[in-house]
Amino acid sequence: MDQVQLGGSHLHVSRICLGTMTWGEQNTEADAHSQLDYAVERGINFIDTAEMYPAPSRAETQGTSERHLGSWLKKTGRRDKMVIATKAAGPNASVTWVRGGRARNFDAANLRAAVETSLRRLQIEHIDLYQLHWPSRNVPVFGNNVFLPKRERASVPIEDTLSALGDLIKEGKIGAIGISNESNWGVSEFIKQSELKGLPRIATIQNLYNLSARGFETSLLDETCYRDNVSLLAYSPLAFGQLTGKYLDNPKAHGRLSLFPPTWSPRYLRPATVAAAARYAQLAREHGLTPTQLALAWCYSRWFVAATIIGATSLEQLQHNIDAYSIRLPLDLIKQIDQIHATITNPGQ
Ligand SMILES: NC(=O)c1ccc[n+]([C@@H]2O[C@H](COP(=O)([O-])OP(=O)(O)OC[C@H]3O[C@@H](n4cnc5c(N)ncnc54)[C@H](OP(=O)(O)O)[C@@H]3O)[C@@H](O)[C@H]2O)c1
């Protein structure tokens, strides 16, 4: 497995990162450990989790994904060989069980509490990459793409957040830092504040990126991140499973999109997203590929994707998804993908 350096940080990670979002909801601890064993066998050293996982987040399960990763790190003694990334949840009035919902934010006290609790759940002393799960300020996220000034809310100034993270870095609790679900303005402001005030610099951005959601390119975040040396960690490369094609013949096929209420994932169920998934699935089959292979091989090969964060509920899925790393898509196939994108642009964004 190839490795890549994350931004200007000291971290070198596999170009596939293993996501953990299902662990504790759709996957047991034993499943999580088998996935980790298998991923390591295939050269993956990079694992992404979050304090609020598993998803969808519930009071009864919150923190379990980190715990399952922690018990594996302890059991195997492989901590030093792995790059562990986790995330602090931003403000969200409806997720009250993670440090108080709306009161939760990226100030010094909250970030310290979040880091220390994650360290305990992970049973480690240092988090390699610490990320802000979504912005403190008013920014449309998770499929809501309209910026509305009337939704402005009090937020923690970015320089204060960077300063708080800087203290945690000095104490050795965290290493590199990253942002997630961020915009062009957000990336530029984080970089500007770190340069102006001599504060730590972000190394990564973890944003949605897949065949049906190419906003990272169309909003020119690719240019911003290239110039500012911020590495993209692409999440949901299969659009929550929609791009595997399994829901096309049978919308009730077993999986995340049929198991949970559609209110969790409306962007992956929009008619235009389903229509795009059908076009990509047909294209894949015309080229002797599965829809999953097409979606992942394409994402793995994009020049601005440093690492793709994959997710799986079964070992069989995980194997198929890692195997897709060795597939090289011919230029004419990439051009046909771009033609579909031009006619159905970012339906799942
Ligand atoms: N920063 C953020 O806000 C954010 C948001 C989302 C995700 N993430 C990160 O990114 C990781 C990956 O995201 P994701 O899980 O949404 O990725 P995804 O690739 O879009 O979806 C993964 C899901 O698709 C299904 N699947 C995967 N491979 C398959 C296959 N070969 N055949 C059929 N179905 C398959 C599985 O669910 P079923 O078996 O249930 O169908 C699997 O859990 C997460 O674990 C998390 O670490 C971050």
The ligand as an SDF file (V2000), in Angstrom:
LIG
                    3D

 48 52  0  0  0  0  0  0  0  0999 V2000
  -16.1820   13.8570    8.8090 N   0  0  0  0  0  0  0  0  0  0  0  0
  -17.4110   13.4430    8.6090 C   0  0  0  0  0  0  0  0  0  0  0  0
  -18.3870   14.1820    8.8040 O   0  0  0  0  0  0  0  0  0  0  0  0
  -17.6390   12.0370    8.1290 C   0  0  0  0  0  0  0  0  0  0  0  0
  -18.8880   11.6580    7.6120 C   0  0  0  0  0  0  0  0  0  0  0  0
  -19.0370   10.3590    7.1580 C   0  0  0  0  0  0  0  0  0  0  0  0
  -17.9930    9.4520    7.2450 C   0  0  0  0  0  0  0  0  0  0  0  0
  -16.7890    9.8330    7.7850 N   0  0  0  0  0  0  0  0  0  0  0  0
  -15.6600    8.8860    7.9150 C   0  0  0  0  0  0  0  0  0  0  0  0
  -15.4830    8.1870    6.7020 O   0  0  0  0  0  0  0  0  0  0  0  0
  -15.6250    6.7780    6.9210 C   0  0  0  0  0  0  0  0  0  0  0  0
  -16.2300    6.1530    5.6890 C   0  0  0  0  0  0  0  0  0  0  0  0
  -17.4970    6.7510    5.4300 O   0  0  0  0  0  0  0  0  0  0  0  0
  -18.7080    5.8560    4.9900 P   0  0  0  0  0  0  0  0  0  0  0  0
  -18.8070    4.6560    5.8770 O   0  0  0  0  0  0  0  0  0  0  0  0
  -19.8770    6.7550    4.8410 O   0  0  0  0  0  0  0  0  0  0  0  0
  -18.1830    5.3470    3.5520 O   0  0  0  0  0  0  0  0  0  0  0  0
  -18.9800    4.8020    2.3000 P   0  0  0  0  0  0  0  0  0  0  0  0
  -17.9530    4.1040    1.4800 O   0  0  0  0  0  0  0  0  0  0  0  0
  -19.7450    5.8720    1.6180 O   0  0  0  0  0  0  0  0  0  0  0  0
  -20.0420    3.7720    2.8910 O   0  0  0  0  0  0  0  0  0  0  0  0
  -19.6120    2.6180    3.5470 C   0  0  0  0  0  0  0  0  0  0  0  0
  -20.8020    1.6600    3.6950 C   0  0  0  0  0  0  0  0  0  0  0  0
  -21.2120    1.2110    2.4150 O   0  0  0  0  0  0  0  0  0  0  0  0
  -21.5310   -0.1930    2.4780 C   0  0  0  0  0  0  0  0  0  0  0  0
  -20.5120   -0.8920    1.6870 N   0  0  0  0  0  0  0  0  0  0  0  0
  -19.1580   -0.6950    1.7480 C   0  0  0  0  0  0  0  0  0  0  0  0
  -18.5220   -1.5150    0.8810 N   0  0  0  0  0  0  0  0  0  0  0  0
  -19.4830   -2.2340    0.2670 C   0  0  0  0  0  0  0  0  0  0  0  0
  -19.4390   -3.2370   -0.7160 C   0  0  0  0  0  0  0  0  0  0  0  0
  -18.2780   -3.6410   -1.2260 N   0  0  0  0  0  0  0  0  0  0  0  0
  -20.6180   -3.7760   -1.1290 N   0  0  0  0  0  0  0  0  0  0  0  0
  -21.7930   -3.3440   -0.6120 C   0  0  0  0  0  0  0  0  0  0  0  0
  -21.9020   -2.4060    0.3410 N   0  0  0  0  0  0  0  0  0  0  0  0
  -20.7440   -1.8330    0.7780 C   0  0  0  0  0  0  0  0  0  0  0  0
  -21.4400   -0.5610    3.9470 C   0  0  0  0  0  0  0  0  0  0  0  0
  -22.6750   -0.3010    4.6040 O   0  0  0  0  0  0  0  0  0  0  0  0
  -23.9240   -1.3130    4.5930 P   0  0  0  0  0  0  0  0  0  0  0  0
  -23.3850   -2.6980    4.6780 O   0  0  0  0  0  0  0  0  0  0  0  0
  -24.7170   -0.8780    5.7750 O   0  0  0  0  0  0  0  0  0  0  0  0
  -24.6240   -1.0440    3.3070 O   0  0  0  0  0  0  0  0  0  0  0  0
  -20.4280    0.4250    4.4860 C   0  0  0  0  0  0  0  0  0  0  0  0
  -20.5230    0.6310    5.8730 O   0  0  0  0  0  0  0  0  0  0  0  0
  -16.4540    6.6780    8.2150 C   0  0  0  0  0  0  0  0  0  0  0  0
  -16.2920    5.4580    8.9030 O   0  0  0  0  0  0  0  0  0  0  0  0
  -15.8850    7.8290    9.0000 C   0  0  0  0  0  0  0  0  0  0  0  0
  -14.6380    7.4440    9.5720 O   0  0  0  0  0  0  0  0  0  0  0  0
  -16.6130   11.1170    8.2020 C   0  0  0  0  0  0  0  0  0  0  0  0
  1  2  1  0
  2  3  2  0
  2  4  1  0
  4  5  1  0
  4 48  2  0
  5  6  2  0
  6  7  1  0
  7  8  2  0
  8  9  1  0
  8 48  1  0
  9 10  1  0
  9 46  1  0
 10 11  1  0
 11 12  1  0
 11 44  1  0
 12 13  1  0
 13 14  1  0
 14 15  2  0
 14 16  1  0
 14 17  1  0
 17 18  1  0
 18 19  2  0
 18 20  1  0
 18 21  1  0
 21 22  1  0
 22 23  1  0
 23 24  1  0
 23 42  1  0
 24 25  1  0
 25 26  1  0
 25 36  1  0
 26 27  1  0
 26 35  1  0
 27 28  2  0
 28 29  1  0
 29 30  1  0
 29 35  2  0
 30 31  1  0
 30 32  2  0
 32 33  1  0
 33 34  2  0
 34 35  1  0
 36 37  1  0
 36 42  1  0
 37 38  1  0
 38 39  2  0
 38 40  1  0
 38 41  1  0
 42 43  1  0
 44 45  1  0
 44 46  1  0
 46 47  1  0
M  CHG  2   8   1  16  -1
M  END
$$$$
